[in-house]
Amino acid sequence: MRHLLTKDAFAKRSTGRDSPAEGERERIAAVSRRRDLPMARDELETVLARARVGILHRALDGHVLVVNEAYCALVGRSAETLEYLPFEQFTYPADRESSIRIYGDHLATAQPFEIEKRYIRPDGSVVWCSVHVSFVVDAAGQPQSTIVIASDISARRTAEQELRESEEHLRHTVELNPQITWTASPAGAVLEVSARWCEVTGIPREHALGEYWVSALHPDDVAQVRAQWAISVASGLPIDIEYRLRTGAGSFRWFRARAAARTDAEGRVVRWYGTLEDVHDRRLAKDDLRESEARFRLAAQAAELGIWDYDAVSNEREWSDDFKTMLGLSADARPDVALALELVVPADRHLLTALVEAAQAGDSSTRFEVTLRIRRASDGAERWMRTAGWRMHASSGRLTRVLVTIRDVTEERNAQDHIRWTATHDALTGVANRAFFTDQLEQAIARATPGRQLALVLLDVDRLKEINDTIGHDAGDVLLETFARRLDRAFAPCAVTGRLGGDEFAVLLEGGLHEDLAQRVSAGLEVLGELVEYDGYACETQATAGLSLYPAHGATAAELLKSADIALYAGKAGRRGEVSVFEPVMRAGMQRRASMLNVARIAVRDDLVMPYYQPKIALSDGRVVGFEALLRWRHEALGVQGPDTIAAAFDDLRLAAALSDRMIDSVARDLRCWLDQGFDPGRVAINLSPADFRHDRLVERVLEPLKRHGVPPARIELEITETVLLGRDTDKVAATLAVFHDQGVTIALDDFGTGYASLTHLKMFPVDVIKIDRSFVARVCEQPHDAAIVEAIIGLAHRLQLEIVAEGVEREAQAEYLAALGCTYGQGYLFGRAVPADAIAKLLSWS
């Protein structure tokens, strides 16, 4: 016997000619991948052999890769005989044409399928099998081989045939021979019975009258029949019951007794009318079917299949213990459609609902299959379930039963994802992916010899996002595909190219001097820069490159990649479209910036950002008239940190916006708290960075938290620097500030006097407050020039009717001098350092 399917066999994704049982194929694949499965391979083979499950894995040319004894036994041929033997030669002649057609249709699309067919053995015997076929494909999606799983269903087919024959027999019996008819009084006593009673039972008709007919019942059925007949007599409801009657031969046969009452105008029972129908053969066939189903359940249990059994006649459901375990339910859980729907992931519930509705509507289709997700009741884990079901119908077409098998295919799907993820080439461009390229880089380092350089080039496709957003992602994909092809043309033949992800590519070059490599990359960039035509658009493929050398810039693949990435980042900052060679000085600046950005992301993610408040004081009487909210964040080990530790984040559009959002929301919440406590905190100033003004929803981001917390906009002061006013979008900035001003928000110009064209800005923008920079305040008592500048700024503010605030006041002499010059407010260490929100209430109660 050839060994059972192995992990390698499934990893090759082969496919089959015949149709394998989808559930069994997934079972074997899951077993082959899980090394910790407690059942050994030979034990599983024994179980499957006993369950008469045959497995055949062979190439499309007929070469047998794997086959087990069960399959050989089913088709009556050895593994050697099956080698290159077309399946048509051991398919029953009447089934060949349909088998060939179905196989050909599914081979074209590599889609799995399943059929029921007959195999013919060399000795002429025929066996019915449920045959499931799947196709294992290569990376390009082309079929390479087939996996066939066949199970013997001869018993079931025989039972079904016998059941159909029995039903046909009963139909002719009813049509050609009168049933036993009878009538009874309202109290249930038999009044008359047809002659067929005597013919069937051998008991004279007169001996069946009254309650004498009970003597013909099987002793085991007497109590049940009497009880149900008494209920119908008392309630007037029809009766439909099966029981055994003694026949003239002395044996017992099963009969179906049905009766209904005729009532008068007042609803009183006048007489009962009934029939007796011989259903003995049907009952035996039903028992045989149940026995066959029991064998099927054992096989399903061995294959770890769950079973959902629905009896449409009695409207009863049964779930196997394995199925309940799959759902995370206890063994005593009651089968219920609502419970099953509740466990199904909402997005997939319509699939199960459709099956239930189809069953209730009497769907005539026999076979159905669906895959959906559930969340296990016990632990909430999401699992994939593949269901295969059969509908059974009576000869009249009425749905009688629905039998569903369920398999947990989560591991299979995860394994498929893992296989795709670990593939060696990028699906879009066809070049090496990151994992394979890194492996090639490591091998190149291992074989490098002294005197020969190894160069790693990282390339970033410029303007890819712009093309995706303006022309479409199809154009972006074409651009990436073209770029990858040109990489080979620009750097072949002695180069390895790869796509590391997104718009980033890599090239591995061996040999040559430093200058030669840099020139070679520059020449390659010119080839890459040729235009790409797409749907009438001319798309640029300009790229920026970062170059690192082995061993000068790194001794390992990781170090070389890092150095090239740093060079690429530096090039994107100032030398787009060119190649930048790594220099050690680049590392420190990038690492510091990357560290700041990472710290800022953590602070935003973990909600570590919080405002500290520094008081603003009226210089005339020392009253607290407001505060400035200064950003702080909590470090787990170092405690409260200042904004200088994450300074790079304020130049990043997303991070700057996220930090501002945290600050604005916290300030609004604190203001609401102070107001509710009866304090008057005045206005609270919040700093906005230039990056905030590049955000399209700045006004909503500021005003929405105020509205949510019930804080009047007049309580907020927005501090901006002249850097905000010096950009290209001055009209947009002016419009934004005007909206804030109209809403009652105060606008303060921070660090006044240190920038450019300050007087012009006072004219162009709706500024309410001028803040004198601390550099002037620090020397106002010692330096006449600084004093003159401060005096001029104060005078200008008074003439323009603007508030004036001096920052950085640290000495009493400075405060007195500023007050004498007419400065209204002061802020600095002299009046208090920035403190957390919970210290402000005490400060306000003293002021």
C-alpha positions in Angstrom: 0.0 0.0 0.0 1.2 3.5 -0.8 1.5 5.8 2.1 -1.3 8.2 3.1 -1.3 11.7 1.6 1.6 13.7 3.0 2.2 17.4 3.8 4.4 17.7 0.7 1.7 16.2 -1.5 -0.9 18.7 -0.4 1.5 21.6 -0.5 2.0 20.9 -4.3 -1.8 21.7 -4.7 -2.4 18.9 -7.1 -5.9 18.1 -8.5 -8.0 15.0 -9.4 -9.7 13.4 -12.3 -12.6 11.9 -10.3 -14.4 14.0 -7.7 -13.1 13.6 -4.0 -15.4 14.0 -1.1 -14.7 17.6 -0.3 -15.0 17.1 3.5 -12.6 14.0 3.3 -10.0 15.9 1.2 -10.0 18.7 3.8 -9.7 16.2 6.6 -6.7 14.6 5.1 -5.1 17.9 4.3 -5.6 19.1 7.8 -4.2 15.9 9.3 -1.1 16.1 7.1 -0.4 19.6 8.2 -0.8 19.2 12.0 2.2 17.4 13.5 0.6 17.4 16.9 -2.5 15.4 15.8 -2.7 12.6 18.3 -3.8 10.0 15.8 -0.8 8.6 13.9 -0.9 8.3 10.1 -1.2 4.5 10.1 -4.0 4.7 12.6 -5.9 7.3 10.5 -5.4 5.0 7.4 -6.9 2.1 9.4 -9.9 4.2 10.3 -10.4 5.4 6.8 -10.0 1.9 5.5 -12.7 0.7 7.8 -14.9 3.6 6.8 -14.2 2.4 3.2 -12.8 5.8 2.2 -10.5 5.5 -0.8 -7.8 8.1 -1.7 -6.0 8.5 -5.0 -3.6 11.3 -5.8 -2.1 11.3 -9.3 -0.7 13.7 -11.9 -2.8 14.7 -14.9 -1.0 12.2 -17.1 -2.2 9.4 -14.9 1.0 8.9 -12.9 0.0 7.7 -9.4 1.5 9.8 -6.7 -0.4 8.4 -3.7 -3.1 5.7 -3.4 -4.4 3.8 -0.4 -5.6 0.2 0.0 -9.2 1.3 0.4 -9.2 2.9 -3.1 -7.6 -0.2 -4.6 -10.2 -2.4 -3.0 -13.0 -0.2 -4.2 -12.0 -0.3 -7.9 -10.5 -3.9 -7.6 -7.1 -2.9 -8.9 -3.6 -2.7 -7.5 -1.6 0.5 -7.3 0.6 -0.8 -10.2 -2.4 -1.5 -12.3 -3.8 2.0 -11.7 -0.5 3.6 -13.0 -1.4 5.6 -16.1 -4.8 3.7 -16.3 -7.5 6.2 -17.6 -10.4 6.4 -15.2 -12.8 5.7 -18.1 -11.6 2.1 -18.2 -12.8 1.4 -14.6 -15.9 3.6 -14.8 -19.2 1.8 -15.4 -20.1 2.2 -19.1 -23.4 4.0 -18.3 -21.6 6.6 -16.2 -18.6 7.2 -18.5 -20.0 10.0 -20.7 -21.2 12.1 -17.7 -18.0 11.5 -15.8 -15.8 12.6 -18.7 -18.0 15.7 -19.3 -18.0 16.8 -15.7 -14.3 16.2 -15.3 -13.5 18.2 -18.4 -15.7 21.1 -17.4 -14.1 21.4 -13.9 -10.6 20.8 -15.1 -10.8 24.0 -17.2 -11.5 26.1 -14.1 -9.6 24.0 -11.6 -12.8 23.9 -9.5 -13.5 20.9 -7.2 -16.6 18.8 -7.8 -18.3 15.7 -6.6 -20.5 13.1 -8.2 -22.0 9.7 -7.5 -20.9 7.1 -10.0 -20.2 3.3 -10.4 -16.9 1.6 -10.7 -16.6 -1.7 -12.5 -14.1 -4.2 -11.2 -12.1 -6.7 -13.3 -14.4 -9.5 -12.1 -17.5 -7.6 -13.4 -18.8 -6.5 -10.0 -20.1 -3.0 -9.7 -19.7 -0.7 -6.7 -21.5 2.7 -6.2 -19.2 5.4 -4.8 -19.5 9.0 -3.7 -16.5 10.5 -5.6 -15.0 13.9 -4.7 -12.4 15.5 -7.0 -10.2 18.5 -6.3 -7.5 20.1 -8.4 -4.1 21.1 -7.0 -2.8 24.1 -9.0 0.6 25.8 -9.4 1.3 29.5 -8.6 -0.2 30.5 -12.0 -3.4 28.7 -11.2 -2.9 25.8 -13.7 -3.9 22.3 -12.6 -1.0 19.9 -11.9 -2.6 16.9 -10.4 -5.9 15.5 -9.0 -6.9 14.2 -5.5 -9.7 11.7 -5.6 -11.5 10.6 -2.4 -14.2 7.8 -2.9 -16.5 6.3 -0.4 -18.7 3.2 -0.9 -22.4 4.2 -1.0 -23.6 0.9 -2.4 -25.6 0.1 0.8 -27.3 3.5 0.7 -28.1 3.3 -3.0 -29.5 -0.2 -2.4 -31.5 1.0 0.5 -32.8 3.9 -1.5 -33.7 1.5 -4.4 -35.4 -0.8 -2.0 -37.3 2.1 -0.4 -38.5 3.3 -3.9 -39.5 -0.3 -4.8 -41.4 -0.5 -1.5 -43.2 2.7 -2.1 -44.1 1.6 -5.7 -45.4 -1.6 -4.3 -47.5 0.2 -1.7 -48.9 2.5 -4.4 -50.0 -0.4 -6.5 -51.4 -2.2 -3.5 -53.5 0.9 -2.7 -54.6 1.3 -6.3 -55.4 -2.4 -7.0 -56.6 -3.5 -3.6 -59.0 -1.7 -1.3 -57.7 -0.6 2.0 -59.3 -1.8 5.2 -61.9 0.7 6.0 -63.8 1.0 9.2 -66.2 3.3 11.1 -66.6 3.8 14.9 -69.1 5.5 17.2 -68.4 8.8 18.9 -67.2 6.9 21.9 -64.7 5.0 19.7 -66.3 1.6 19.5 -65.9 0.0 16.0 -69.2 -0.3 14.3 -68.2 -1.9 11.0 -65.1 -3.0 9.1 -64.4 -4.0 5.5 -64.0 -7.5 4.2 -60.2 -6.9 3.8 -59.9 -7.2 7.6 -60.7 -10.8 7.5 -58.5 -11.4 4.4 -55.5 -9.8 6.1 -55.9 -10.8 9.8 -57.9 -14.1 9.4 -60.2 -12.8 12.1 -64.0 -12.7 11.3 -65.4 -9.2 10.8 -67.7 -9.5 13.7 -64.8 -10.2 16.0 -63.4 -6.8 15.2 -66.4 -4.8 16.3 -66.5 -2.8 19.5 -63.1 -3.1 21.1 -62.4 -6.7 20.0 -60.1 -5.5 17.3 -57.5 -4.7 20.0 -56.9 -8.5 20.4 -55.3 -8.4 16.9 -52.6 -5.9 18.0 -49.1 -6.8 18.8 -48.8 -6.9 22.7 -46.1 -4.3 22.7 -48.3 -1.8 20.8 -51.6 -2.1 22.8 -50.9 0.5 25.5 -49.7 3.2 23.0 -52.6 2.6 20.6 -55.2 2.7 23.4 -53.7 5.9 24.8 -53.6 7.8 21.5 -57.1 6.6 20.4 -58.4 7.8 23.8 -56.9 11.2 23.3 -58.5 11.6 19.8 -61.9 10.4 21.0 -61.8 12.9 23.9 -60.5 15.8 21.7 -62.1 15.0 18.4 -58.8 15.4 16.7 -57.7 13.1 13.9 -55.4 10.1 14.6 -52.5 8.9 12.6 -50.6 6.0 14.1 -48.6 3.0 13.1 -48.9 -0.4 14.8 -48.5 -4.1 14.2 -51.5 -6.4 13.4 -51.5 -10.2 13.5 -52.1 -11.6 10.1 -53.7 -14.8 9.0 -50.3 -16.5 8.9 -49.7 -15.9 12.5 -47.1 -13.2 12.0 -47.3 -9.5 12.5 -47.3 -6.7 9.9 -47.1 -3.0 10.3 -50.2 -1.0 9.4 -50.9 2.7 9.4 -54.2 3.7 11.0 -55.7 7.0 10.2 -59.1 8.3 11.2 -61.1 11.5 11.3 -64.4 12.5 12.9 -67.5 13.7 11.1 -69.2 16.3 13.3 -72.7 17.9 13.3 -73.5 21.6 13.2 -72.7 22.1 16.9 -69.3 20.4 16.5 -70.3 17.1 18.2 -68.8 13.9 16.8 -71.3 11.9 14.8 -69.1 9.1 13.6 -65.4 8.2 13.1 -64.2 7.1 9.6 -60.8 5.3 9.3 -58.5 3.3 7.1 -55.8 0.7 7.7 -52.9 0.7 5.3 -50.3 -2.0 5.1 -46.9 -0.2 5.5 -44.9 -3.2 6.6 -42.4 -3.0 3.7 -41.9 0.7 4.1 -41.2 0.3 7.8 -38.6 -2.4 7.1 -36.9 -0.2 4.4 -36.9 2.7 6.8 -35.3 0.6 9.5 -32.7 -0.5 6.9 -32.1 3.1 6.0 -31.6 4.0 9.6 -29.1 1.2 9.9 -27.3 2.6 6.8 -27.3 6.0 8.3 -25.9 4.7 11.5 -22.9 3.3 9.5 -22.6 6.6 7.8 -22.6 8.4 11.2 -19.8 6.2 12.4 -17.8 7.0 9.2 -18.5 10.7 9.7 -17.4 10.5 13.3 -14.1 8.8 12.3 -13.6 11.6 9.8 -14.4 14.3 12.4 -17.5 15.4 10.6 -20.4 17.1 12.4 -24.0 16.1 11.5 -27.1 18.2 11.3 -30.2 15.9 10.7 -33.6 17.5 10.1 -36.8 15.3 9.8 -39.1 17.5 7.8 -42.1 15.2 8.6 -41.8 15.5 12.4 -40.0 18.9 12.3 -37.4 17.5 14.6 -33.7 18.3 14.5 -30.7 16.4 15.7 -27.1 17.6 16.1 -24.2 15.2 16.6 -21.9 15.7 19.6 -19.1 16.5 17.2 -21.1 19.3 15.6 -22.0 20.7 19.1 -18.3 20.6 19.9 -17.5 22.5 16.7 -20.0 25.2 17.8 -18.6 25.3 21.3 -21.9 24.0 22.8 -22.4 21.6 25.6 -23.5 18.0 24.8 -27.0 18.7 26.2 -27.7 21.8 24.0 -31.0 21.6 22.1 -30.8 21.8 18.3 -32.3 25.1 17.2 -32.1 27.2 14.0 -32.1 30.5 16.0 -29.2 29.3 18.1 -27.3 28.3 15.0 -28.0 31.6 13.3 -26.8 33.5 16.4 -23.4 31.7 16.3 -23.0 32.5 12.6 -20.9 35.6 11.8 -23.5 38.3 10.8 -22.1 38.8 7.3 -22.7 35.1 6.6 -26.1 34.5 8.2 -27.9 35.0 4.9 -26.2 31.8 3.7 -27.7 29.7 6.5 -31.0 31.5 6.3 -31.3 30.7 2.6 -30.7 27.0 3.3 -33.4 26.9 6.0 -35.9 28.8 3.9 -35.2 26.5 0.9 -35.9 23.4 3.1 -39.1 24.9 4.4 -40.2 25.8 0.9 -39.6 22.2 -0.2 -36.6 22.8 -2.5 -36.4 19.9 -4.9 -32.6 20.0 -5.4 -30.9 17.1 -3.8 -27.3 18.3 -3.1 -26.1 21.6 -1.7 -22.9 23.0 -0.2 -22.0 26.3 1.5 -19.0 27.6 3.5 -19.6 30.1 6.3 -18.0 31.4 9.5 -19.2 30.9 13.1 -18.0 32.3 16.4 -17.7 29.5 18.8 -20.0 29.9 21.8 -17.4 28.7 24.3 -14.6 31.1 23.5 -15.8 33.4 20.7 -13.1 32.0 18.3 -14.0 32.6 14.7 -14.0 29.3 12.7 -14.7 28.5 9.0 -17.3 25.7 8.5 -17.9 23.9 5.2 -21.3 22.2 5.0 -22.4 19.6 2.5 -26.0 18.5 2.6 -28.6 16.2 1.0 -32.3 16.6 0.7 -34.5 13.5 0.6 -38.0 13.4 -0.9 -40.9 11.1 -0.8 -42.2 9.7 -4.1 -44.8 12.5 -4.1 -42.0 15.0 -4.1 -42.5 16.1 -0.6 -39.4 16.9 1.4 -38.9 14.3 4.1 -35.4 14.8 5.4 -32.3 17.0 5.3 -29.0 15.6 6.2 -26.0 17.9 6.5 -22.3 17.2 7.3 -20.1 19.9 8.7 -16.4 20.2 8.6 -14.2 22.7 10.4 -11.9 24.0 7.6 -10.2 26.8 9.5 -6.8 25.3 9.5 -7.0 24.6 5.8 -7.9 28.2 5.0 -5.1 29.4 7.3 -2.7 27.0 5.6 -3.7 28.2 2.2 -3.1 31.8 3.3 0.2 30.8 4.6 1.2 29.1 1.4 0.3 32.2 -0.6 2.2 34.4 1.8 5.3 32.3 1.6 5.3 32.1 -2.2 8.7 33.3 -3.6 7.4 35.8 -6.2 5.2 38.9 -6.2 1.9 38.1 -7.8 1.5 41.5 -9.6 5.0 42.1 -11.0 6.5 38.6 -11.1 9.7 39.7 -9.4 11.1 38.2 -6.2 9.1 39.1 -3.0 10.7 40.4 0.2 11.4 36.9 1.7 13.0 35.5 -1.5 15.0 38.7 -2.2 16.3 38.7 1.3 17.3 35.1 0.9 19.2 35.9 -2.3 20.9 38.9 -0.6 22.1 36.6 2.2 23.4 34.1 -0.2 25.3 36.8 -2.1 26.9 38.0 1.1 27.9 34.4 1.9 29.7 33.9 -1.4 31.2 37.4 -1.5 35.0 37.4 -2.0 37.6 40.1 -0.9 38.1 42.8 -3.5 34.6 42.6 -5.0 31.8 44.9 -3.8 28.2 44.0 -3.3 25.6 46.8 -3.8 22.1 46.9 -2.6 19.8 49.5 -4.2 16.3 50.4 -2.8 14.1 52.3 -5.2 10.9 54.1 -4.4 8.4 54.8 -7.3 7.6 58.5 -7.1 4.0 59.7 -7.5 2.5 56.3 -7.4 -0.2 57.4 -4.8 -1.0 60.4 -7.0 -1.5 58.2 -10.0 -3.7 55.8 -8.1 -5.8 58.7 -6.8 -6.1 60.5 -10.1 -6.1 57.9 -12.8 -7.0 54.8 -10.9 -5.4 51.7 -9.3 -5.4 49.9 -12.6 -3.0 52.6 -13.9 -1.0 52.2 -10.7 -0.8 48.4 -11.3 0.3 48.9 -14.9 2.9 51.4 -13.7 4.3 48.9 -11.2 4.4 46.0 -13.7 6.2 48.2 -16.2 8.6 49.4 -13.6 9.5 45.8 -12.7 10.1 44.9 -16.3 12.3 47.9 -16.8 14.3 47.0 -13.7 15.5 43.9 -15.4 16.3 45.8 -18.6 18.1 48.6 -16.7 20.3 46.3 -14.5 20.4 42.9 -16.2 22.0 40.5 -16.6 24.0 40.4 -13.3 21.3 41.6 -11.0 18.5 40.3 -8.8 15.4 42.4 -8.6 12.5 42.2 -6.1 9.5 44.0 -4.8 9.7 44.6 -1.1 6.1 45.9 -0.9 3.9 48.8 -2.1 6.0 51.1 -4.3 9.4 49.9 -3.0 11.7 47.8 -5.1 15.2 46.4 -4.6 18.1 45.5 -6.9 21.1 43.4 -5.9 24.3 44.2 -7.9 27.6 42.4 -7.6 31.1 43.6 -8.7 32.5 46.9 -9.7 33.9 49.9 -8.0 32.0 52.4 -5.8 31.9 55.0 -8.6 31.0 52.5 -11.2 28.0 51.2 -9.2 26.7 54.7 -8.5 27.0 55.6 -12.2 25.3 52.3 -13.1 22.3 53.1 -10.8 22.1 56.6 -12.2 22.0 55.2 -15.8 19.3 52.7 -14.6 17.2 55.6 -13.2 17.1 57.2 -16.6 15.7 53.9 -18.2 13.1 53.7 -15.4 12.1 57.4 -16.0 10.7 56.7 -19.4 7.0 57.6 -19.6 4.3 54.9 -19.4 1.2 55.2 -21.6 -2.0 54.1 -20.1 -5.5 54.7 -21.5 -4.4 58.0 -23.0 -2.5 59.2 -20.0 1.3 59.6 -19.8 2.4 58.3 -16.4 5.9 59.1 -15.0 7.9 56.3 -13.6 10.6 58.4 -12.0 12.2 56.7 -9.0 14.5 57.7 -6.1 17.3 55.3 -5.1 19.2 54.6 -2.0 22.5 52.7 -2.3 24.4 50.7 0.4 27.6 48.7 -0.1 28.9 45.5 1.4 30.9 45.3 3.6 31.3 49.0 4.1 27.7 49.8 5.1 26.7 46.5 6.7 27.9 42.9 7.2 24.4 41.3 7.1 21.4 41.5 4.9 19.4 43.3 7.6 22.2 45.9 8.0 22.5 46.5 4.3 18.7 46.9 3.9 18.6 49.4 6.8 21.5 51.4 5.4 19.9 51.5 1.9 16.6 52.5 3.4 18.2 55.4 5.3 19.9 56.6 2.1 16.6 56.3 0.3 14.8 58.3 2.9 17.5 61.0 2.8 17.2 61.1 -1.0 13.5 61.5 -0.9 13.9 64.5 1.4 16.2 66.4 -0.9 17.3 64.5 -4.0 14.3 63.0 -5.7 15.0 61.2 -9.0 18.6 60.6 -8.0 20.7 58.0 -6.2 22.0 58.7 -2.7 24.8 56.6 -1.3 24.6 55.8 2.4 26.7 57.9 4.8 26.9 57.2 8.5 25.8 60.7 9.4 22.4 59.9 7.8 21.7 57.2 10.4 21.6 59.4 13.6 19.1 61.9 12.2 16.8 59.3 10.8 16.9 57.1 13.9 16.2 60.1 16.2 13.2 61.1 14.0 12.0 57.5 13.7 12.2 57.1 17.5 10.2 60.3 18.0 7.5 59.2 15.6 7.3 55.8 17.1 7.0 57.3 20.6 4.3 59.7 19.4 2.3 56.8 17.9 2.5 54.9 21.1 1.4 58.0 23.1 -1.6 58.5 20.8 -2.5 54.8 20.6 -2.3 54.3 24.4 -4.0 57.7 25.2 -0.9 59.0 27.1 -1.3 62.6 25.8 -2.5 65.1 28.4 -2.5 68.9 28.8 -0.6 70.8 31.5 -1.8 74.3 32.2 0.4 77.4 32.7 -1.5 80.4 34.1 -1.8 83.8 32.4 -1.8 86.7 34.9 -3.1 90.2 34.8 0.0 92.3 35.5 -2.0 95.0 37.2 -3.4 93.0 40.1 -2.0 89.4 39.8 -5.4 87.8 38.9 -5.5 84.5 36.9 -7.2 85.4 33.6 -6.5 82.3 31.6 -4.2 79.4 30.8 -2.1 78.0 28.1 -2.5 74.3 27.5 0.9 72.7 27.0 1.3 69.2 25.6 2.7 66.5 27.9 2.7 62.7 27.8 3.2 60.0 30.3 6.2 57.6 30.0 5.8 54.4 31.9 9.3 54.6 33.4 10.4 58.3 33.0 7.1 59.9 34.0 5.7 63.1 32.4 7.6 64.1 29.3 7.6 67.4 27.3 6.8 67.9 23.6 10.5 68.2 22.7 10.7 64.3 23.0 8.3 63.9 20.1 9.0 67.1 18.2 9.2 65.3 14.8 5.6 64.3 15.1 4.4 67.9 14.7 5.6 67.8 11.1 3.8 64.6 10.3 0.2 65.3 9.1 -1.5 62.3 10.7 0.4 62.4 14.0 0.1 66.1 14.4 -3.6 65.9 13.8 -4.0 63.0 16.3 -2.0 64.8 19.0 -4.0 68.0 18.5 -7.3 66.0 18.7 -6.2 64.5 22.0 -5.3 67.9 23.4 -8.5 69.6 22.2 -10.7 66.9 23.6 -8.9 66.9 26.9 -9.0 70.7 27.2 -12.7 70.8 26.4 -13.4 68.1 29.1 -11.3 70.0 31.7 -13.0 73.3 31.0 -16.4 71.7 31.4 -15.3 70.3 34.7 -14.1 73.6 36.0 -17.2 75.4 34.9 -19.4 72.8 36.5 -17.4 73.4 39.8 -18.2 77.1 39.6 -14.8 78.4 38.6 -14.0 80.9 35.9 -10.8 79.8 34.2 -11.0 82.5 31.6 -9.7 81.5 28.1 -7.5 78.5 27.6 -4.9 78.7 24.7 -4.2 75.7 22.5 -1.2 75.6 20.1 -1.8 74.5 16.5 1.1 73.3 14.4 1.6 74.1 10.6 0.7 70.4 9.9 -2.8 71.0 11.5 -3.6 73.6 8.8 -2.9 71.1 6.0 -5.8 69.1 7.3 -9.1 69.7 5.5 -11.3 69.3 8.6 -9.5 71.5 11.0 -12.5 73.6 11.9 -14.7 70.6 12.6 -11.9 68.9 14.6 -11.7 72.0 16.9 -15.3 72.9 17.3 -16.9 69.4 17.5 -15.2 68.5 20.9 -16.3 71.9 22.3 -19.9 71.2 21.2 -19.8 67.6 22.6 -18.6 68.8 26.0 -20.8 71.9 26.0 -17.9 74.5 26.1 -18.5 77.9 24.5 -16.0 78.6 21.7 -15.2 81.9 23.4 -13.4 80.0 26.1 -10.8 78.8 23.6 -7.7 80.7 22.2 -5.8 79.2 19.3 -2.1 80.1 19.2 -0.3 80.0 15.9 3.2 81.0 14.8 4.1 83.0 11.7 5.3 79.7 10.1 1.6 78.9 9.6 1.1 82.2 7.8 4.1 81.9 5.5 3.0 78.9 3.5 1.6 78.7 0.0 -2.0 78.3 1.1 -2.4 81.7 2.8 -5.9 82.2 1.4 -7.0 78.9 2.9 -5.4 79.7 6.3 -7.0 83.2 6.3 -10.4 81.6 5.6 -10.0 79.0 8.3 -9.0 81.6 10.9 -12.0 83.8 9.8 -14.3 80.9 10.5 -12.8 80.4 14.0 -13.0 84.2 14.7 -16.7 84.3 13.6 -17.4 81.4 16.0 -16.0 83.4 18.9 -12.6 81.6 19.1 -9.7 84.0 19.9 -6.7 84.0 17.6 -3.2 84.6 19.2 0.0 85.2 17.2 2.8 83.5 19.2 6.5 84.5 19.3 5.7 87.9 17.8 8.7 89.8 16.5 10.9 86.8 15.7 9.4 86.0 12.2 8.9 87.8 9.0 6.4 90.4 7.9 4.7 90.5 11.3 2.9 93.8 10.6 1.6 92.4 7.3 0.2 89.5 9.1 -1.6 91.7 11.6 -3.3 93.3 8.6 -4.1 90.2 6.6 -5.3 87.8 9.4 -8.0 88.1 12.1 -5.5 88.3 15.1 -6.8 89.1 18.5 -3.7 88.6 20.7 0.0 89.3 20.3 2.4 87.3 22.5 5.8 88.9 22.9 8.6 86.3 22.5 10.5 85.3 25.6 13.8 86.2 24.0 12.9 89.9 24.3 11.3 89.6 27.7 14.4 87.9 29.2 16.6 91.0 28.6 14.0 93.8 28.8 15.6 95.2 32.0 19.2 95.0 30.8 19.2 95.6 27.1 17.9 99.0 25.8 17.3 97.6 22.3 15.1 94.8 23.7 13.3 97.2 25.9 12.7 99.5 22.9 11.3 96.6 20.8 9.0 95.5 23.7 7.8 99.0 24.1 7.1 99.3 20.4 5.2 96.0 20.3 3.0 97.1 23.3 2.3 100.4 21.7 1.4 98.8 18.4 -1.0 96.4 20.2 -2.7 99.2 22.0 -3.2 101.2 18.8 -4.6 98.1 17.0 -6.8 97.3 20.1 -5.1 93.9 20.5 -4.4 92.1 23.7 -0.7 91.9 24.6 0.9 89.0 26.6 4.5 88.8 27.6 6.0 85.3 27.7 8.8 84.0 29.8 8.4 86.4 32.8 10.7 84.9 35.5 11.6 87.9 37.7 9.6 90.4 39.6 11.6 93.3 38.0 10.5 92.1 34.6 6.9 92.0 35.6 7.0 95.5 37.1 8.8 96.9 34.0 6.3 95.3 31.6 3.4 96.6 33.7 4.9 100.1 33.6 5.1 99.9 29.8 1.4 99.1 29.6 1.7 95.3 29.0 -1.7 93.8 30.0 -0.8 90.2 30.8 2.2 88.1 31.7 3.0 84.4 31.6 6.1 82.6 32.9 7.7 80.8 35.9 7.3 83.9 38.1 3.6 83.2 38.1 3.6 79.5 38.0 4.8 76.5 36.0 2.5 74.3 34.0 0.5 71.9 36.2 -1.9 69.1 35.5 -5.7 69.7 35.4 -6.4 68.4 38.9 -4.2 71.3 40.3 -6.1 74.0 38.5 -9.1 74.0 40.8 -7.0 74.8 43.8 -5.2 77.6 41.9 -8.6 79.1 40.8 -10.0 79.0 44.3 -7.0 81.2 45.5 -7.2 83.7 42.7 
